[in-house]
Amino acid sequence: MRLVGKLLALPFVMATGILYLVCKFLVMASGAVLGILSGIMFLAALALFFAAGFWPGLSWLAAAFLISPYGLPMAAAWLTGMIGSINGVLKDFVSG
């Protein structure tokens, strides 16, 4: 019965492995691009603080934080790590 479970888990090991590699590449590539964009948006937010007022500058500053490496890319990296953990658990089940 355990052999049947291992055979059924094997496609999921392959699927999560491929998904993990694709997500890891996308997180690394998007992190570089979004880091540059967040710097540009931060400078625009500083200009808006003086030109348009407090609230427009604050909204651009919040958007710059969301696309900075500490915002949404960090959440994507955490989720990618969870996929990698699931892949590791499945590999341990199949091989052990």
Backbone bond lengths (Angstrom), bond angles and torsions (degrees), N, CA, C in turn:
res aa  C-N    CA-C-N  psi(-1)  N-CA   C-N-CA  omega(-1)  CA-C   N-CA-C  phi
1 M - - - 1.447 - - 1.528 111.01 -
2 R 1.325 116.78 -35.53 1.457 120.58 179.90 1.532 111.03 -68.46
3 L 1.326 116.62 -32.70 1.464 121.29 177.90 1.522 110.89 -65.04
4 V 1.325 116.65 -37.28 1.463 120.72 177.95 1.530 110.10 -64.53
5 G 1.324 116.76 -40.86 1.467 120.32 177.20 1.512 112.25 -63.74
6 K 1.326 116.56 -38.45 1.461 120.03 178.48 1.523 111.00 -67.75
7 L 1.312 116.66 -39.59 1.461 119.80 178.22 1.523 111.98 -67.63
8 L 1.328 116.51 -34.55 1.463 119.83 176.91 1.533 112.07 -73.16
9 A 1.325 117.50 -27.79 1.461 120.89 -178.92 1.517 112.84 -81.38
10 L 1.320 117.88 -19.38 1.462 121.27 -175.71 1.532 113.84 -59.39
11 P 1.346 120.14 -44.17 1.477 118.17 176.81 1.535 112.77 -63.16
12 F 1.326 116.53 -32.52 1.467 118.90 178.36 1.524 111.25 -70.15
13 V 1.324 117.23 -32.07 1.466 120.65 175.60 1.525 109.63 -63.32
14 M 1.312 116.08 -45.25 1.463 119.52 179.97 1.528 111.35 -66.73
15 A 1.333 117.24 -41.74 1.462 120.95 -178.59 1.526 111.42 -65.88
16 T 1.331 117.65 -44.49 1.467 119.25 179.72 1.522 110.93 -70.50
17 G 1.315 117.72 -30.80 1.466 120.00 176.67 1.514 112.21 -65.43
18 I 1.317 116.42 -44.49 1.467 120.67 178.21 1.525 110.08 -67.32
19 L 1.328 116.91 -43.29 1.465 120.83 178.54 1.529 111.16 -61.44
20 Y 1.322 116.48 -40.10 1.464 120.57 179.05 1.528 111.15 -63.23
21 L 1.321 117.48 -45.01 1.466 120.17 -179.44 1.525 111.85 -65.23
22 V 1.321 116.97 -40.94 1.468 120.06 178.79 1.528 110.52 -65.33
23 C 1.326 116.80 -45.19 1.464 120.37 -179.79 1.526 111.57 -65.33
24 K 1.323 116.90 -37.45 1.463 120.26 179.20 1.532 110.45 -64.34
25 F 1.323 116.66 -41.94 1.466 120.00 177.23 1.526 111.02 -63.59
26 L 1.326 116.53 -44.71 1.468 119.68 -178.94 1.522 112.16 -65.21
27 V 1.308 117.86 -37.26 1.467 120.53 178.56 1.523 110.42 -66.18
28 M 1.332 116.51 -41.64 1.468 118.97 -179.87 1.526 111.52 -67.49
29 A 1.327 117.28 -42.96 1.464 120.66 -178.50 1.527 111.19 -69.07
30 S 1.317 117.15 -43.24 1.455 119.29 -178.51 1.522 112.04 -71.66
31 G 1.323 117.43 -28.20 1.461 119.99 178.52 1.513 112.49 -62.53
32 A 1.314 116.32 -39.23 1.466 119.80 179.06 1.525 111.09 -67.98
33 V 1.312 116.71 -45.85 1.464 120.65 -178.38 1.523 110.88 -67.14
34 L 1.321 116.52 -45.37 1.466 119.26 -178.17 1.526 112.31 -69.94
35 G 1.317 117.77 -26.58 1.462 120.01 175.14 1.523 111.65 -64.22
36 I 1.318 116.06 -42.48 1.471 120.52 177.84 1.526 110.21 -66.94
37 L 1.334 116.41 -43.57 1.467 119.66 179.78 1.526 112.58 -64.90
38 S 1.318 117.15 -35.30 1.461 118.65 179.17 1.522 111.18 -68.49
39 G 1.319 117.52 -34.41 1.465 120.24 175.00 1.517 112.11 -63.86
40 I 1.318 116.43 -42.00 1.470 120.64 177.43 1.522 110.42 -65.36
41 M 1.335 117.12 -42.00 1.466 119.56 178.95 1.525 111.96 -67.12
42 F 1.335 117.30 -32.22 1.462 120.09 176.95 1.527 110.44 -64.70
43 L 1.328 116.17 -43.66 1.468 119.04 177.87 1.527 111.43 -64.80
44 A 1.332 117.28 -37.37 1.463 120.56 176.52 1.536 110.40 -66.20
45 A 1.329 116.95 -36.52 1.465 120.44 178.37 1.517 110.95 -65.41
46 L 1.326 117.10 -39.23 1.468 119.61 176.58 1.518 111.09 -63.02
47 A 1.328 116.70 -41.02 1.470 120.15 178.01 1.533 110.32 -65.62
48 L 1.322 117.12 -38.71 1.465 120.00 179.76 1.522 112.55 -68.62
49 F 1.324 117.82 -30.54 1.470 119.59 176.42 1.525 110.67 -58.11
50 F 1.315 115.89 -39.91 1.470 119.36 -177.31 1.524 112.48 -87.29
51 A 1.342 117.51 -31.34 1.458 119.75 -174.82 1.530 113.08 -88.88
52 A 1.342 117.59 -45.07 1.463 119.89 -171.37 1.521 113.51 -108.09
53 G 1.314 118.62 -19.68 1.453 119.87 179.92 1.515 112.19 124.86
54 F 1.327 113.69 -175.53 1.464 120.43 -173.12 1.529 112.54 -72.28
55 W 1.344 117.68 -50.22 1.468 120.44 -171.93 1.529 113.46 -67.48
56 P 1.331 120.15 -42.88 1.475 117.83 175.86 1.531 112.35 -63.08
57 G 1.320 116.42 -38.75 1.462 119.63 177.79 1.513 112.08 -65.77
58 L 1.337 116.16 -39.29 1.458 119.99 179.07 1.529 111.58 -67.08
59 S 1.328 116.96 -37.84 1.468 119.22 179.91 1.530 110.72 -67.44
60 W 1.313 117.92 -39.33 1.471 120.41 176.74 1.522 110.74 -68.77
61 L 1.320 116.85 -34.44 1.461 120.20 177.37 1.532 110.88 -66.73
62 A 1.328 116.61 -39.17 1.470 120.05 176.87 1.529 110.87 -65.79
63 A 1.326 117.13 -40.12 1.471 120.32 177.71 1.525 110.73 -66.03
64 A 1.328 116.86 -37.51 1.466 120.02 177.47 1.524 110.80 -65.49
65 F 1.321 117.40 -36.21 1.462 119.69 176.97 1.523 111.35 -67.28
66 L 1.331 117.16 -39.48 1.460 120.04 -178.39 1.523 112.44 -63.29
67 I 1.335 117.95 -35.37 1.462 118.93 -179.76 1.519 112.07 -95.21
68 S 1.327 117.48 0.80 1.461 120.17 176.43 1.528 109.15 -72.44
69 P 1.331 118.18 168.08 1.470 119.26 179.69 1.527 114.44 -62.16
70 Y 1.322 119.19 -13.70 1.460 121.91 178.80 1.528 112.92 -97.14
71 G 1.308 118.40 0.38 1.459 121.70 -178.52 1.521 111.80 -100.72
72 L 1.318 115.18 -118.88 1.459 120.57 -176.93 1.529 114.18 -65.29
73 P 1.353 120.39 -34.85 1.467 117.96 175.69 1.525 113.56 -61.81
74 M 1.329 118.07 -30.39 1.464 120.07 176.30 1.523 110.52 -68.14
75 A 1.329 116.91 -38.49 1.460 120.11 176.73 1.529 110.57 -66.15
76 A 1.323 117.46 -38.57 1.462 120.73 177.64 1.523 110.96 -66.63
77 A 1.325 117.48 -37.74 1.460 120.70 177.36 1.525 110.81 -66.70
78 W 1.317 117.75 -37.63 1.465 121.22 177.22 1.524 110.18 -64.19
79 L 1.334 116.17 -44.34 1.456 120.29 179.78 1.528 110.97 -65.18
80 T 1.318 117.22 -37.99 1.463 120.69 176.43 1.519 110.55 -64.60
81 G 1.309 117.82 -38.45 1.457 121.07 175.83 1.515 112.36 -63.66
82 M 1.330 116.88 -37.02 1.458 120.17 177.00 1.527 111.15 -65.39
83 I 1.331 117.33 -38.88 1.462 120.49 176.63 1.527 110.05 -64.03
84 G 1.341 116.62 -40.19 1.459 120.34 176.41 1.522 112.28 -63.78
85 S 1.327 116.90 -36.91 1.466 120.33 177.64 1.525 111.69 -66.50
86 I 1.321 115.80 -41.74 1.465 119.83 177.27 1.523 110.03 -62.73
87 N 1.330 116.16 -40.61 1.463 120.04 177.70 1.528 110.59 -62.37
88 G 1.318 117.71 -41.12 1.465 121.06 178.59 1.510 112.84 -64.50
89 V 1.325 116.64 -40.79 1.465 120.77 178.86 1.530 109.98 -64.94
90 L 1.312 116.88 -41.85 1.466 119.89 178.60 1.525 111.79 -66.02
91 K 1.342 116.24 -37.64 1.463 119.17 177.42 1.526 111.16 -64.83
92 D 1.318 116.21 -40.89 1.461 119.85 177.17 1.526 111.86 -62.98
93 F 1.326 115.93 -37.89 1.464 119.30 179.46 1.526 111.23 -66.37
94 V 1.341 115.17 -41.99 1.465 119.00 -177.23 1.532 110.88 -71.73
95 S 1.310 117.48 -41.24 1.478 119.49 -175.39 1.522 113.29 -86.99
96 G 1.319 117.50 -22.93 1.463 118.55 -174.75 1.432 116.02 -104.81
